[in-house]
Amino acid sequence: MQVILCIVSALFGGLSLIVAVSQIKSEKKSLSALIMITGSLLLIAAVVCNIAGQPFDFIIAFLGCTAICAAAIMNGIKSKQFHIQHHIIRIALSVILVIGFAVLC
């Protein structure tokens, strides 16, 4: 179960990182892209901490997932293309990941 949690978390963090870097390359630097990069790196750090057996990795995962979701919502509002279903799925996945980290701590 821990392996699946780490793989899904690393994929979510990595894909969010790719999106944020792509946004920075295509546009002027935006606050939401920087927040998403920070959240992505925090989520990847939580995976590394989990693998290393460090306690409280769920706090890092919570901060990372919160930053990723907040940045995505900021992007949606800024572009005036707010797709509520997309954000509900992202938030649900984030909640599941954080619970997974908390349970496996």
Number of C-alpha atoms within 10 A of each C-alpha: 7 14 11 10 18 21 12 14 25 20 15 20 28 17 13 23 22 14 15 25 16 12 16 17 10 9 9 9 13 12 13 21 25 19 21 28 25 21 27 30 21 23 34 23 18 29 27 15 17 22 13 10 12 13 14 14 24 24 16 21 32 22 17 27 28 21 22 32 20 18 23 22 19 17 18 16 12 11 9 9 10 15 11 11 9 12 16 12 11 17 17 11 16 21 16 13 22 26 15 19 25 16 10 15 14
